[in-house]
Amino acid sequence: MNKKIINELLLHGKKTKSEKIWLKSIKSLNKLDLKNPKKLINRSIINVSPLLNIKQLKNKKKRSQLKEFPYIIRSKNRVSATWKFFLNFSKKKTEKNFSNVLVSELLATANNSGIKKKKKKSLYEYAFLKKKYFFFRWF
């Protein structure tokens, strides 16, 4: 699990920086007097992991028209999609210390609050609006 997280944190191929960020965030979680930080991380992953995603396909005849198809993410890809979803939002925040941003987002998602939970909900609503194309499964 740690290797997946570190690989998702990679910035411009610098693995040592991503390892330092991850270790700092784990240490700060331990300083918060939590009983088990691994359970907190797992809970936050479960709360944010999406079941559905949307694929966009261009129509070959009509160039300006896009069709969007909701599809179910496989269980193998769900964790990596969660970390991509999780870290992309955390990278957008502008703070000096990225590990503090990561810890605050982990705590927020473990308590079923935060931006990511709202984003997941809006993604599901949008997928259910586009469910008329759900039976197309050639991608």
Secondary structure, 3 states (H helix, E strand, C coil): CHHHHHHHHCCCCCHHHHHHHHHHHHHHHHHCCCCCHHHHHHHHHHHHCCCEEEEEEECCCCCCCEEEEEEECCHHHHHHHHHHHHHHHHHHCCCCCHHHHHHHHHHHHHCCCCHHHHHHHHHHHHHHHCHHHCCCCCC
